[in-house]
Amino acid sequence: MADKPSRALILYGDGLARFIHPSHAHLHSLASTANCGFLSLPNAPPSESEDDRTVREFAVLVDAFETLNKNGQFSSEVKSQKSSLIPNMSERFMGMKAAILSNNSGLKSFGEKLGFNVLNLNGLFGNSNTPPVSSIDNLASKLLSLLGFQEGKVMESNQFDLVILHVGSGENLNANSGNDVEFLNALLGAIMSIAKPGTELGSRLLLSLVMSYGSVSKADEPGLSILSTKYEKNPNLSALFPNQSYTMRGERQRNDVRQYGPMLFAQYQYAVTRKDMVETFSFEEFKECSGNLTIPADRLLHEIAFKLWKAPKYGA
């Protein structure tokens, strides 16, 4: 653990995992130095719209799934604006100051109810929806400045402890999801060039990349299964395999775990996170070589909050 609290930036590529290509060098570079793994999700309700899926999966990611009903819709308390019934981020995590940047209206509304400071992603690009390549470095600097990192230095005061940048499949920057991944790849490269290992900034920034598959179905299961290879080869012996930790919540077994189509995540902070054997940001590589294997998506924020000194230790 670091001798000072980290400040966290999460780049969240919503529905973009299937568009990752070997040419996305910065994504693979991060994976090769980071601690990687899967984030398991609950099953989607039937006839779920894309907007509802976006909100539901984000709710799971920030451990606020209880604010939604069984159909994945806003609960009556959330719909009626009774925000006092929903503990906000500051109350849940020892005064944490958190912001989310997105162009998804449903996600922004939901984030606001959870106590996030909601910032408009396009507002950082002026009047253009799609940032030119020349502005990527500027955007990286702006994101880091929200965390109190300026000109390569760590300021004593910071506006936020946690910043989440949400880039959705085709909705934020343009209609081409592949270009959204190109944007994330370029932005990640710009951030990594500023937060170099061994620098003061690099030693305080906890950088996480989360990429989801968006809507998935049983047809996707064979290629995106998170079940262990031993289990897949011997399904008839499943009773002999112990319950994996991602299928448990405390001492109770989770009743609704989707065994395929997880989120992929890579997390890096110089001298804090432990590198695993992953070399590329890919499902196959994570399944065979990642250090975290699979954890429930609703536990990630707790692990991050611990490194920000905003939560007790989670896990081993």
Salt bridges, closest charged atoms under 4 A:
ASP14 OD1 - ARG53 NH1 3.03
ASP14 OD2 - HIS166 NE2 2.99
GLU48 OE2 - ARG56 NE 2.53
GLU50 OE2 - ARG53 NH2 2.71
GLU57 OE1 - ARG53 NH1 2.89
GLU57 OE2 - ARG56 NH2 3.83
ASP63 OD2 - ARG92 NH2 3.90
ASP63 OD1 - ARG249 NH2 3.37
ASP63 OD2 - ARG299 NH2 2.80
ASP63 OD2 - HIS302 NE2 2.72
GLU171 OE2 - HIS166 ND1 3.68
GLU182 OE2 - HIS24 NE2 3.33
GLU221 OE1 - LYS218 NZ 3.29
GLU232 OE2 - LYS287 NZ 3.13
GLU279 OE2 - LYS275 NZ 3.54
ASP298 OD2 - ARG249 NH1 3.08
ASP298 OD2 - ARG254 NH1 2.84
ASP298 OD1 - ARG299 NE 3.08
